[in-house]
Amino acid sequence: MKCLSLRMGLVTLLACGMIAVCSSSAVAQDAAATFKAKCAMCHGADGKGSAMGVKMGAHDFTSADVQKQTDAQLTVIISKGKGKMPAYDGKLKDAEITDLVAFIRGLAKK
């Protein structure tokens, strides 16, 4: 009986792990799609800034200046806008903004 219980526990743990991996992968894909649709025009596909974006003052997301900002600071900038950047509060869900912040963090590692 203990062996069956242990197996069921292991199966449950593996299933939860697979769900978490699949969910995080889906979230990453959604964030990448949102970035491409809303941010890449100015910030570039790689986050380093497009030619037009740099002229308008768009920041390089891979830079130390951007990466040293807290998640809360980046969330406020995305939500409320800054400089010529429009506000996305009401245009994006809170979860999408949170996912974008995580995506921006990942750009520094590439």
Secondary structure, DSSP 8 states (H G I E B T S, - for coil): -HHHHHHHHHHHHHHHHHHHHHHHHHHHHHHHHHHHHHTHHHH-TTSS--HHHHHHT---TTSHHHHTS-HHHHHHHHHH-BTTB---BTTB-HHHHHHHHHHHHHHTT-
